[in-house]
Amino acid sequence: YRKDELDRDVEHLQIVRVVRQEERKGLITARLLGASVASGEVLTFLDAHCEYPPPPGEPTAVVSPDIATIDLNTFEFSKPVQNGKQHSRGNFDWSLTFGWEVIPPREKSPTFAGGLFAISKSYFEHIGSYDDQMEIWGGENVEMSFRVWQCGGQVEIIPCSVVGHVFRSKSPHTFPKGTQVISRNQVRLAEVWMDDYKEIFYRRNQQAAQMAREKTYGDITDRRKLREQLHCKNFTWYLQTIYPEMFVPDLTPTFYGAV
């Protein structure tokens, strides 16, 4: 958007490098490009409308900050309440949508918000970076959350690290292939990481279920091979160990649907 103006603004910053794609390919591909040319030991990924957190202290941890709201119209910064009971951790539902919940006595965070986090570059590469066959954005943070936990890492929400985020009323970008790319991304993560529990997701997303039946979600051979190479645990372990509070519906119900 700013092009030459942005280049001029950062030319005096020796450690800053602007890298551009030839065409818009979305968040996932852009982050993979940035990671490929980064030279530091820690990668910090932020949406454009954020401020940055400190780097992580654990080499196999994905750390995400407490997120404060920046008002869309006034840009007023609303600081989080300084009370441990008000801090949140990331969760997900069976439609594979990320969300927040109050931290329970167990402090493990099942997921993290994909817009802002930091990770060791070597660990990012070791753990499989992003699924480069996912498109634009959607589901990539849930996929990485499952992968990190199941493959021996950890996800942490750091309450003393606060990052402001502008929550927009609507997306300024379009999906060139339609919003079905989100379902496609979610099918890819479900097929690789969720084992039989993927059927719970498919019962809640018929578009995704059709993609799974027709196998129109692309080749996942490399991602399944990654899971095998890293000796990752199964999804039952994830639910029992990392998110035991999660309600798990019957895997083979006689009937299902809305009432």
KOLTOR-259911 format. One record per residue (C-alpha): residue number from 1; residue in one letter; chain; x, y, z. Coordinates in nm, 2 decimals, always signed. Example, Ala and Ser with C-alpha at 12.3 -4.5 7.8 and 13.67 -1.06 7.14 Angstrom:
% KOLTOR-259911
num->1, residu->A, chaine->A, c1->+1.23, c2->-0.45, c3->+0.78 .
num->2, residu->S, chaine->A, c1->+1.37, c2->-0.11, c3->+0.71 .
% end
This chain:
% KOLTOR-259911
num->1, residu->Y, chaine->A, c1->+0.00, c2->+0.00, c3->+0.00 .
num->2, residu->R, chaine->A, c1->+0.27, c2->+0.25, c3->+0.10 .
num->3, residu->K, chaine->A, c1->+0.54, c2->+0.11, c3->-0.12 .
num->4, residu->D, chaine->A, c1->+0.82, c2->+0.37, c3->-0.18 .
num->5, residu->E, chaine->A, c1->+0.71, c2->+0.57, c3->+0.12 .
num->6, residu->L, chaine->A, c1->+0.75, c2->+0.27, c3->+0.34 .
num->7, residu->D, chaine->A, c1->+1.10, c2->+0.20, c3->+0.20 .
num->8, residu->R, chaine->A, c1->+1.20, c2->+0.55, c3->+0.28 .
num->9, residu->D, chaine->A, c1->+1.07, c2->+0.53, c3->+0.63 .
num->10, residu->V, chaine->A, c1->+1.27, c2->+0.22, c3->+0.72 .
num->11, residu->E, chaine->A, c1->+1.59, c2->+0.28, c3->+0.52 .
num->12, residu->H, chaine->A, c1->+1.78, c2->+0.41, c3->+0.82 .
num->13, residu->L, chaine->A, c1->+1.69, c2->+0.11, c3->+1.03 .
num->14, residu->Q, chaine->A, c1->+1.97, c2->-0.13, c3->+0.95 .
num->15, residu->I, chaine->A, c1->+1.80, c2->-0.44, c3->+1.09 .
num->16, residu->V, chaine->A, c1->+1.47, c2->-0.38, c3->+0.90 .
num->17, residu->R, chaine->A, c1->+1.42, c2->-0.53, c3->+0.56 .
num->18, residu->V, chaine->A, c1->+1.10, c2->-0.50, c3->+0.35 .
num->19, residu->V, chaine->A, c1->+1.01, c2->-0.81, c3->+0.15 .
num->20, residu->R, chaine->A, c1->+0.72, c2->-0.81, c3->-0.09 .
num->21, residu->Q, chaine->A, c1->+0.53, c2->-1.07, c3->-0.28 .
num->22, residu->E, chaine->A, c1->+0.46, c2->-1.02, c3->-0.65 .
num->23, residu->E, chaine->A, c1->+0.08, c2->-1.07, c3->-0.58 .
num->24, residu->R, chaine->A, c1->-0.14, c2->-1.10, c3->-0.28 .
num->25, residu->K, chaine->A, c1->-0.13, c2->-1.45, c3->-0.14 .
num->26, residu->G, chaine->A, c1->-0.25, c2->-1.39, c3->+0.21 .
num->27, residu->L, chaine->A, c1->-0.12, c2->-1.42, c3->+0.56 .
num->28, residu->I, chaine->A, c1->+0.02, c2->-1.77, c3->+0.57 .
num->29, residu->T, chaine->A, c1->+0.23, c2->-1.74, c3->+0.25 .
num->30, residu->A, chaine->A, c1->+0.35, c2->-1.39, c3->+0.36 .
num->31, residu->R, chaine->A, c1->+0.47, c2->-1.52, c3->+0.69 .
num->32, residu->L, chaine->A, c1->+0.65, c2->-1.82, c3->+0.53 .
num->33, residu->L, chaine->A, c1->+0.83, c2->-1.57, c3->+0.30 .
num->34, residu->G, chaine->A, c1->+0.93, c2->-1.35, c3->+0.60 .
num->35, residu->A, chaine->A, c1->+1.05, c2->-1.65, c3->+0.80 .
num->36, residu->S, chaine->A, c1->+1.26, c2->-1.77, c3->+0.50 .
num->37, residu->V, chaine->A, c1->+1.47, c2->-1.45, c3->+0.49 .
num->38, residu->A, chaine->A, c1->+1.48, c2->-1.37, c3->+0.86 .
num->39, residu->S, chaine->A, c1->+1.82, c2->-1.39, c3->+1.01 .
num->40, residu->G, chaine->A, c1->+1.75, c2->-1.36, c3->+1.39 .
num->41, residu->E, chaine->A, c1->+1.71, c2->-1.64, c3->+1.64 .
num->42, residu->V, chaine->A, c1->+1.35, c2->-1.56, c3->+1.73 .
num->43, residu->L, chaine->A, c1->+1.06, c2->-1.50, c3->+1.49 .
num->44, residu->T, chaine->A, c1->+0.78, c2->-1.26, c3->+1.60 .
num->45, residu->F, chaine->A, c1->+0.47, c2->-1.27, c3->+1.39 .
num->46, residu->L, chaine->A, c1->+0.23, c2->-0.97, c3->+1.42 .
num->47, residu->D, chaine->A, c1->-0.07, c2->-0.85, c3->+1.23 .
num->48, residu->A, chaine->A, c1->-0.01, c2->-0.51, c3->+1.08 .
num->49, residu->H, chaine->A, c1->-0.24, c2->-0.35, c3->+1.33 .
num->50, residu->C, chaine->A, c1->-0.05, c2->-0.45, c3->+1.64 .
num->51, residu->E, chaine->A, c1->+0.25, c2->-0.36, c3->+1.86 .
num->52, residu->Y, chaine->A, c1->+0.52, c2->-0.61, c3->+1.95 .
num->53, residu->P, chaine->A, c1->+0.58, c2->-0.84, c3->+2.25 .
num->54, residu->P, chaine->A, c1->+0.91, c2->-0.94, c3->+2.41 .
num->55, residu->P, chaine->A, c1->+1.08, c2->-1.26, c3->+2.27 .
num->56, residu->P, chaine->A, c1->+1.02, c2->-1.60, c3->+2.42 .
num->57, residu->G, chaine->A, c1->+1.24, c2->-1.76, c3->+2.69 .
num->58, residu->E, chaine->A, c1->+1.17, c2->-2.12, c3->+2.61 .
num->59, residu->P, chaine->A, c1->+1.32, c2->-2.27, c3->+2.29 .
num->60, residu->T, chaine->A, c1->+1.03, c2->-2.50, c3->+2.22 .
num->61, residu->A, chaine->A, c1->+0.75, c2->-2.27, c3->+2.33 .
num->62, residu->V, chaine->A, c1->+0.51, c2->-2.06, c3->+2.11 .
num->63, residu->V, chaine->A, c1->+0.43, c2->-1.76, c3->+2.32 .
num->64, residu->S, chaine->A, c1->+0.15, c2->-1.52, c3->+2.27 .
num->65, residu->P, chaine->A, c1->+0.07, c2->-1.20, c3->+2.47 .
num->66, residu->D, chaine->A, c1->-0.23, c2->-1.08, c3->+2.65 .
num->67, residu->I, chaine->A, c1->-0.42, c2->-0.88, c3->+2.39 .
num->68, residu->A, chaine->A, c1->-0.55, c2->-0.53, c3->+2.46 .
num->69, residu->T, chaine->A, c1->-0.81, c2->-0.36, c3->+2.24 .
num->70, residu->I, chaine->A, c1->-0.72, c2->-0.06, c3->+2.03 .
num->71, residu->D, chaine->A, c1->-1.04, c2->+0.13, c3->+1.94 .
num->72, residu->L, chaine->A, c1->-1.12, c2->+0.11, c3->+1.57 .
num->73, residu->N, chaine->A, c1->-1.22, c2->+0.47, c3->+1.55 .
num->74, residu->T, chaine->A, c1->-1.03, c2->+0.66, c3->+1.82 .
num->75, residu->F, chaine->A, c1->-0.72, c2->+0.43, c3->+1.85 .
num->76, residu->E, chaine->A, c1->-0.76, c2->+0.45, c3->+2.23 .
num->77, residu->F, chaine->A, c1->-0.56, c2->+0.18, c3->+2.40 .
num->78, residu->S, chaine->A, c1->-0.76, c2->-0.02, c3->+2.66 .
num->79, residu->K, chaine->A, c1->-0.52, c2->-0.19, c3->+2.90 .
num->80, residu->P, chaine->A, c1->-0.61, c2->-0.53, c3->+3.04 .
num->81, residu->V, chaine->A, c1->-0.75, c2->-0.55, c3->+3.40 .
num->82, residu->Q, chaine->A, c1->-0.45, c2->-0.62, c3->+3.63 .
num->83, residu->N, chaine->A, c1->-0.62, c2->-0.92, c3->+3.79 .
num->84, residu->G, chaine->A, c1->-0.52, c2->-1.28, c3->+3.74 .
num->85, residu->K, chaine->A, c1->-0.88, c2->-1.39, c3->+3.72 .
num->86, residu->Q, chaine->A, c1->-0.93, c2->-1.17, c3->+3.42 .
num->87, residu->H, chaine->A, c1->-0.66, c2->-1.33, c3->+3.21 .
num->88, residu->S, chaine->A, c1->-0.76, c2->-1.57, c3->+2.93 .
num->89, residu->R, chaine->A, c1->-0.62, c2->-1.86, c3->+2.74 .
num->90, residu->G, chaine->A, c1->-0.70, c2->-1.98, c3->+2.39 .
num->91, residu->N, chaine->A, c1->-0.95, c2->-2.25, c3->+2.32 .
num->92, residu->F, chaine->A, c1->-1.14, c2->-2.39, c3->+2.02 .
num->93, residu->D, chaine->A, c1->-1.48, c2->-2.54, c3->+1.95 .
num->94, residu->W, chaine->A, c1->-1.57, c2->-2.83, c3->+1.73 .
num->95, residu->S, chaine->A, c1->-1.62, c2->-2.60, c3->+1.43 .
num->96, residu->L, chaine->A, c1->-1.25, c2->-2.54, c3->+1.47 .
num->97, residu->T, chaine->A, c1->-1.30, c2->-2.18, c3->+1.56 .
num->98, residu->F, chaine->A, c1->-1.05, c2->-2.01, c3->+1.79 .
num->99, residu->G, chaine->A, c1->-1.18, c2->-1.84, c3->+2.10 .
num->100, residu->W, chaine->A, c1->-1.10, c2->-1.73, c3->+2.46 .
num->101, residu->E, chaine->A, c1->-1.19, c2->-1.85, c3->+2.80 .
num->102, residu->V, chaine->A, c1->-1.09, c2->-1.76, c3->+3.16 .
num->103, residu->I, chaine->A, c1->-0.78, c2->-1.95, c3->+3.28 .
num->104, residu->P, chaine->A, c1->-0.88, c2->-2.25, c3->+3.49 .
num->105, residu->P, chaine->A, c1->-0.67, c2->-2.40, c3->+3.77 .
num->106, residu->R, chaine->A, c1->-0.49, c2->-2.59, c3->+3.49 .
num->107, residu->E, chaine->A, c1->-0.29, c2->-2.32, c3->+3.31 .
num->108, residu->K, chaine->A, c1->-0.21, c2->-2.49, c3->+2.98 .
num->109, residu->S, chaine->A, c1->-0.34, c2->-2.29, c3->+2.68 .
num->110, residu->P, chaine->A, c1->-0.49, c2->-2.53, c3->+2.42 .
num->111, residu->T, chaine->A, c1->-0.46, c2->-2.28, c3->+2.14 .
num->112, residu->F, chaine->A, c1->-0.32, c2->-1.93, c3->+2.06 .
num->113, residu->A, chaine->A, c1->-0.44, c2->-1.64, c3->+1.85 .
num->114, residu->G, chaine->A, c1->-0.26, c2->-1.66, c3->+1.52 .
num->115, residu->G, chaine->A, c1->-0.23, c2->-1.28, c3->+1.47 .
num->116, residu->L, chaine->A, c1->+0.05, c2->-1.23, c3->+1.72 .
num->117, residu->F, chaine->A, c1->+0.31, c2->-1.47, c3->+1.87 .
num->118, residu->A, chaine->A, c1->+0.68, c2->-1.53, c3->+1.89 .
num->119, residu->I, chaine->A, c1->+0.88, c2->-1.85, c3->+1.84 .
num->120, residu->S, chaine->A, c1->+1.24, c2->-1.96, c3->+1.80 .
num->121, residu->K, chaine->A, c1->+1.32, c2->-1.97, c3->+1.43 .
num->122, residu->S, chaine->A, c1->+1.50, c2->-2.30, c3->+1.46 .
num->123, residu->Y, chaine->A, c1->+1.20, c2->-2.45, c3->+1.64 .
num->124, residu->F, chaine->A, c1->+0.96, c2->-2.30, c3->+1.39 .
num->125, residu->E, chaine->A, c1->+1.15, c2->-2.48, c3->+1.11 .
num->126, residu->H, chaine->A, c1->+1.18, c2->-2.80, c3->+1.32 .
num->127, residu->I, chaine->A, c1->+0.81, c2->-2.82, c3->+1.40 .
num->128, residu->G, chaine->A, c1->+0.71, c2->-2.77, c3->+1.04 .
num->129, residu->S, chaine->A, c1->+0.65, c2->-2.39, c3->+1.01 .
num->130, residu->Y, chaine->A, c1->+0.31, c2->-2.34, c3->+0.84 .
num->131, residu->D, chaine->A, c1->+0.13, c2->-2.58, c3->+0.61 .
num->132, residu->D, chaine->A, c1->+0.23, c2->-2.41, c3->+0.29 .
num->133, residu->Q, chaine->A, c1->-0.07, c2->-2.56, c3->+0.11 .
num->134, residu->M, chaine->A, c1->-0.31, c2->-2.36, c3->+0.32 .
num->135, residu->E, chaine->A, c1->-0.43, c2->-2.05, c3->+0.15 .
num->136, residu->I, chaine->A, c1->-0.48, c2->-1.68, c3->+0.26 .
num->137, residu->W, chaine->A, c1->-0.57, c2->-1.73, c3->+0.64 .
num->138, residu->G, chaine->A, c1->-0.80, c2->-1.93, c3->+0.86 .
num->139, residu->G, chaine->A, c1->-0.73, c2->-2.24, c3->+1.07 .
num->140, residu->E, chaine->A, c1->-0.35, c2->-2.19, c3->+1.06 .
num->141, residu->N, chaine->A, c1->-0.33, c2->-2.10, c3->+1.43 .
num->142, residu->V, chaine->A, c1->-0.54, c2->-2.39, c3->+1.55 .
num->143, residu->E, chaine->A, c1->-0.34, c2->-2.63, c3->+1.33 .
num->144, residu->M, chaine->A, c1->-0.01, c2->-2.49, c3->+1.47 .
num->145, residu->S, chaine->A, c1->-0.15, c2->-2.52, c3->+1.83 .
num->146, residu->F, chaine->A, c1->-0.24, c2->-2.89, c3->+1.78 .
num->147, residu->R, chaine->A, c1->+0.09, c2->-2.96, c3->+1.62 .
num->148, residu->V, chaine->A, c1->+0.31, c2->-2.79, c3->+1.88 .
num->149, residu->W, chaine->A, c1->+0.14, c2->-2.96, c3->+2.17 .
num->150, residu->Q, chaine->A, c1->+0.11, c2->-3.30, c3->+2.01 .
num->151, residu->C, chaine->A, c1->+0.48, c2->-3.29, c3->+1.89 .
num->152, residu->G, chaine->A, c1->+0.64, c2->-3.21, c3->+2.23 .
num->153, residu->G, chaine->A, c1->+0.62, c2->-2.83, c3->+2.24 .
num->154, residu->Q, chaine->A, c1->+0.41, c2->-2.59, c3->+2.44 .
num->155, residu->V, chaine->A, c1->+0.18, c2->-2.29, c3->+2.39 .
num->156, residu->E, chaine->A, c1->+0.19, c2->-2.01, c3->+2.65 .
num->157, residu->I, chaine->A, c1->-0.01, c2->-1.69, c3->+2.69 .
num->158, residu->I, chaine->A, c1->+0.22, c2->-1.44, c3->+2.87 .
num->159, residu->P, chaine->A, c1->+0.00, c2->-1.21, c3->+3.08 .
num->160, residu->C, chaine->A, c1->+0.29, c2->-0.96, c3->+3.16 .
num->161, residu->S, chaine->A, c1->+0.33, c2->-0.91, c3->+2.78 .
num->162, residu->V, chaine->A, c1->+0.06, c2->-0.69, c3->+2.65 .
num->163, residu->V, chaine->A, c1->+0.00, c2->-0.61, c3->+2.28 .
num->164, residu->G, chaine->A, c1->-0.26, c2->-0.38, c3->+2.14 .
num->165, residu->H, chaine->A, c1->-0.48, c2->-0.50, c3->+1.85 .
num->166, residu->V, chaine->A, c1->-0.73, c2->-0.32, c3->+1.64 .
num->167, residu->F, chaine->A, c1->-1.04, c2->-0.54, c3->+1.61 .
num->168, residu->R, chaine->A, c1->-1.19, c2->-0.43, c3->+1.28 .
num->169, residu->S, chaine->A, c1->-1.57, c2->-0.44, c3->+1.21 .
num->170, residu->K, chaine->A, c1->-1.51, c2->-0.62, c3->+0.88 .
num->171, residu->S, chaine->A, c1->-1.22, c2->-0.75, c3->+0.68 .
num->172, residu->P, chaine->A, c1->-1.07, c2->-0.50, c3->+0.43 .
num->173, residu->H, chaine->A, c1->-0.96, c2->-0.79, c3->+0.21 .
num->174, residu->T, chaine->A, c1->-1.15, c2->-1.04, c3->-0.01 .
num->175, residu->F, chaine->A, c1->-1.10, c2->-1.41, c3->-0.06 .
num->176, residu->P, chaine->A, c1->-1.01, c2->-1.46, c3->-0.43 .
num->177, residu->K, chaine->A, c1->-1.15, c2->-1.81, c3->-0.41 .
num->178, residu->G, chaine->A, c1->-1.43, c2->-1.74, c3->-0.17 .
num->179, residu->T, chaine->A, c1->-1.44, c2->-1.81, c3->+0.20 .
num->180, residu->Q, chaine->A, c1->-1.44, c2->-2.19, c3->+0.13 .
num->181, residu->V, chaine->A, c1->-1.06, c2->-2.16, c3->+0.16 .
num->182, residu->I, chaine->A, c1->-1.11, c2->-2.14, c3->+0.53 .
num->183, residu->S, chaine->A, c1->-1.30, c2->-2.47, c3->+0.53 .
num->184, residu->R, chaine->A, c1->-1.03, c2->-2.62, c3->+0.30 .
num->185, residu->N, chaine->A, c1->-0.76, c2->-2.51, c3->+0.55 .
num->186, residu->Q, chaine->A, c1->-0.96, c2->-2.66, c3->+0.84 .
num->187, residu->V, chaine->A, c1->-1.00, c2->-2.99, c3->+0.65 .
num->188, residu->R, chaine->A, c1->-0.63, c2->-3.01, c3->+0.60 .
num->189, residu->L, chaine->A, c1->-0.56, c2->-2.97, c3->+0.98 .
num->190, residu->A, chaine->A, c1->-0.84, c2->-3.21, c3->+1.07 .
num->191, residu->E, chaine->A, c1->-0.71, c2->-3.48, c3->+0.84 .
num->192, residu->V, chaine->A, c1->-0.36, c2->-3.46, c3->+0.97 .
num->193, residu->W, chaine->A, c1->-0.40, c2->-3.40, c3->+1.34 .
num->194, residu->M, chaine->A, c1->-0.74, c2->-3.49, c3->+1.47 .
num->195, residu->D, chaine->A, c1->-0.77, c2->-3.86, c3->+1.40 .
num->196, residu->D, chaine->A, c1->-1.13, c2->-3.99, c3->+1.44 .
num->197, residu->Y, chaine->A, c1->-1.23, c2->-3.67, c3->+1.62 .
num->198, residu->K, chaine->A, c1->-1.24, c2->-3.50, c3->+1.28 .
num->199, residu->E, chaine->A, c1->-1.59, c2->-3.65, c3->+1.23 .
num->200, residu->I, chaine->A, c1->-1.72, c2->-3.42, c3->+1.50 .
num->201, residu->F, chaine->A, c1->-1.59, c2->-3.12, c3->+1.30 .
num->202, residu->Y, chaine->A, c1->-1.74, c2->-3.26, c3->+0.97 .
num->203, residu->R, chaine->A, c1->-2.08, c2->-3.29, c3->+1.13 .
num->204, residu->R, chaine->A, c1->-2.07, c2->-2.92, c3->+1.20 .
num->205, residu->N, chaine->A, c1->-1.94, c2->-2.80, c3->+0.87 .
num->206, residu->Q, chaine->A, c1->-2.10, c2->-2.97, c3->+0.57 .
num->207, residu->Q, chaine->A, c1->-1.89, c2->-2.79, c3->+0.32 .
num->208, residu->A, chaine->A, c1->-1.58, c2->-2.93, c3->+0.49 .
num->209, residu->A, chaine->A, c1->-1.74, c2->-3.28, c3->+0.50 .
num->210, residu->Q, chaine->A, c1->-1.80, c2->-3.26, c3->+0.13 .
num->211, residu->M, chaine->A, c1->-1.44, c2->-3.16, c3->+0.07 .
num->212, residu->A, chaine->A, c1->-1.32, c2->-3.45, c3->+0.28 .
num->213, residu->R, chaine->A, c1->-1.54, c2->-3.70, c3->+0.09 .
num->214, residu->E, chaine->A, c1->-1.43, c2->-3.57, c3->-0.24 .
num->215, residu->K, chaine->A, c1->-1.06, c2->-3.52, c3->-0.13 .
num->216, residu->T, chaine->A, c1->-1.05, c2->-3.17, c3->-0.27 .
num->217, residu->Y, chaine->A, c1->-0.83, c2->-3.04, c3->+0.01 .
num->218, residu->G, chaine->A, c1->-0.49, c2->-3.10, c3->-0.16 .
num->219, residu->D, chaine->A, c1->-0.20, c2->-3.33, c3->-0.09 .
num->220, residu->I, chaine->A, c1->-0.13, c2->-3.38, c3->+0.28 .
num->221, residu->T, chaine->A, c1->+0.13, c2->-3.66, c3->+0.24 .
num->222, residu->D, chaine->A, c1->+0.41, c2->-3.43, c3->+0.36 .
num->223, residu->R, chaine->A, c1->+0.22, c2->-3.31, c3->+0.67 .
num->224, residu->R, chaine->A, c1->+0.14, c2->-3.67, c3->+0.77 .
num->225, residu->K, chaine->A, c1->+0.50, c2->-3.76, c3->+0.72 .
num->226, residu->L, chaine->A, c1->+0.60, c2->-3.47, c3->+0.94 .
num->227, residu->R, chaine->A, c1->+0.37, c2->-3.60, c3->+1.22 .
num->228, residu->E, chaine->A, c1->+0.54, c2->-3.94, c3->+1.19 .
num->229, residu->Q, chaine->A, c1->+0.89, c2->-3.80, c3->+1.18 .
num->230, residu->L, chaine->A, c1->+0.83, c2->-3.59, c3->+1.49 .
num->231, residu->H, chaine->A, c1->+0.68, c2->-3.88, c3->+1.68 .
num->232, residu->C, chaine->A, c1->+0.38, c2->-3.68, c3->+1.76 .
num->233, residu->K, chaine->A, c1->+0.11, c2->-3.79, c3->+2.01 .
num->234, residu->N, chaine->A, c1->-0.25, c2->-3.86, c3->+1.90 .
num->235, residu->F, chaine->A, c1->-0.55, c2->-3.63, c3->+1.94 .
num->236, residu->T, chaine->A, c1->-0.69, c2->-3.83, c3->+2.23 .
num->237, residu->W, chaine->A, c1->-0.37, c2->-3.75, c3->+2.43 .
num->238, residu->Y, chaine->A, c1->-0.42, c2->-3.38, c3->+2.34 .
num->239, residu->L, chaine->A, c1->-0.78, c2->-3.37, c3->+2.47 .
num->240, residu->Q, chaine->A, c1->-0.70, c2->-3.57, c3->+2.78 .
num->241, residu->T, chaine->A, c1->-0.38, c2->-3.39, c3->+2.87 .
num->242, residu->I, chaine->A, c1->-0.40, c2->-3.04, c3->+2.73 .
num->243, residu->Y, chaine->A, c1->-0.77, c2->-2.97, c3->+2.72 .
num->244, residu->P, chaine->A, c1->-0.95, c2->-3.21, c3->+2.95 .
num->245, residu->E, chaine->A, c1->-1.22, c2->-2.94, c3->+3.01 .
num->246, residu->M, chaine->A, c1->-1.33, c2->-2.98, c3->+2.64 .
num->247, residu->F, chaine->A, c1->-1.67, c2->-3.14, c3->+2.60 .
num->248, residu->V, chaine->A, c1->-1.63, c2->-3.43, c3->+2.35 .
num->249, residu->P, chaine->A, c1->-1.95, c2->-3.54, c3->+2.17 .
num->250, residu->D, chaine->A, c1->-2.02, c2->-3.90, c3->+2.08 .
num->251, residu->L, chaine->A, c1->-1.79, c2->-4.00, c3->+1.79 .
num->252, residu->T, chaine->A, c1->-2.07, c2->-4.22, c3->+1.63 .
num->253, residu->P, chaine->A, c1->-2.40, c2->-4.07, c3->+1.73 .
num->254, residu->T, chaine->A, c1->-2.73, c2->-4.23, c3->+1.62 .
num->255, residu->F, chaine->A, c1->-2.87, c2->-3.88, c3->+1.54 .
num->256, residu->Y, chaine->A, c1->-2.72, c2->-3.54, c3->+1.53 .
num->257, residu->G, chaine->A, c1->-2.81, c2->-3.18, c3->+1.42 .
num->258, residu->A, chaine->A, c1->-2.97, c2->-2.87, c3->+1.55 .
num->259, residu->V, chaine->A, c1->-3.29, c2->-2.88, c3->+1.76 .
% end
